[in-house]
Amino acid sequence: MSAARPGRTHDNTAARHDHILAHLRAAGLGALADLGFRGLDNDVLNPVIVTGYHSSRTHKLTPGQKEVNRVLAVGRAPVEHGFAHLKNWRILTKLRTDPAHATQLLRALLVLTNLEINR
């Protein structure tokens, strides 16, 4: 787990700074990501970061693209639920500290949350 960053840091910026692509490739892993990570992994033949398709008013999604987005959403749902559980710890909404300290607090909250969920 990398250190916390200020909320204004874009997903792609944080991922590039932490060399997420290189770490995933070295471990032989991949990741399902939301549309905030579009453009991070431009390797068409061997992508590590998989994102959905983006629609606009002028570019509608095909039924196949909609199905891909649905399958990705199902795969990402447990992670989003985990984030939702962390938001139950209201201390995070009032936290005004250095991101490095926030990382230690978040790790402790993850342990407590896992204990609570497993109980």
Contacts in CASP RR format, 6 or more apart in sequence:
PFRMAT RR
TARGET T0000
AUTHOR 0000-0000-0000
METHOD contacts of the structure
MODEL  1
MSAARPGRTHDNTAARHDHILAHLRAAGLGALADLGFRGLDNDVLNPVIV
TGYHSSRTHKLTPGQKEVNRVLAVGRAPVEHGFAHLKNWRILTKLRTDPA
HATQLLRALLVLTNLEINR
1 103 0 8 1.000
1 107 0 8 1.000
2 14 0 8 1.000
2 18 0 8 1.000
3 99 0 8 1.000
3 100 0 8 1.000
3 103 0 8 1.000
4 99 0 8 1.000
4 100 0 8 1.000
4 102 0 8 1.000
4 103 0 8 1.000
4 106 0 8 1.000
5 14 0 8 1.000
5 99 0 8 1.000
6 99 0 8 1.000
10 36 0 8 1.000
11 33 0 8 1.000
11 34 0 8 1.000
11 36 0 8 1.000
11 37 0 8 1.000
11 40 0 8 1.000
12 36 0 8 1.000
12 37 0 8 1.000
12 39 0 8 1.000
12 40 0 8 1.000
15 21 0 8 1.000
15 37 0 8 1.000
15 40 0 8 1.000
15 49 0 8 1.000
16 40 0 8 1.000
20 31 0 8 1.000
20 40 0 8 1.000
20 49 0 8 1.000
21 40 0 8 1.000
21 41 0 8 1.000
21 48 0 8 1.000
21 49 0 8 1.000
24 30 0 8 1.000
24 31 0 8 1.000
24 48 0 8 1.000
24 49 0 8 1.000
25 48 0 8 1.000
29 48 0 8 1.000
30 48 0 8 1.000
30 49 0 8 1.000
30 50 0 8 1.000
31 48 0 8 1.000
31 49 0 8 1.000
31 50 0 8 1.000
32 50 0 8 1.000
32 72 0 8 1.000
32 75 0 8 1.000
32 76 0 8 1.000
33 40 0 8 1.000
33 49 0 8 1.000
33 50 0 8 1.000
33 51 0 8 1.000
33 76 0 8 1.000
34 51 0 8 1.000
34 76 0 8 1.000
35 51 0 8 1.000
35 52 0 8 1.000
35 54 0 8 1.000
36 51 0 8 1.000
37 49 0 8 1.000
37 51 0 8 1.000
38 51 0 8 1.000
38 52 0 8 1.000
38 54 0 8 1.000
39 51 0 8 1.000
40 49 0 8 1.000
41 47 0 8 1.000
41 48 0 8 1.000
41 49 0 8 1.000
50 72 0 8 1.000
51 72 0 8 1.000
52 65 0 8 1.000
52 68 0 8 1.000
52 69 0 8 1.000
52 72 0 8 1.000
53 61 0 8 1.000
53 65 0 8 1.000
53 66 0 8 1.000
53 68 0 8 1.000
53 69 0 8 1.000
55 61 0 8 1.000
55 65 0 8 1.000
61 69 0 8 1.000
82 113 0 8 1.000
85 113 0 8 1.000
85 117 0 8 1.000
86 92 0 8 1.000
86 106 0 8 1.000
86 109 0 8 1.000
86 110 0 8 1.000
86 113 0 8 1.000
87 93 0 8 1.000
88 113 0 8 1.000
89 109 0 8 1.000
89 112 0 8 1.000
89 113 0 8 1.000
91 105 0 8 1.000
91 109 0 8 1.000
92 105 0 8 1.000
92 106 0 8 1.000
92 109 0 8 1.000
95 102 0 8 1.000
95 105 0 8 1.000
97 105 0 8 1.000
END
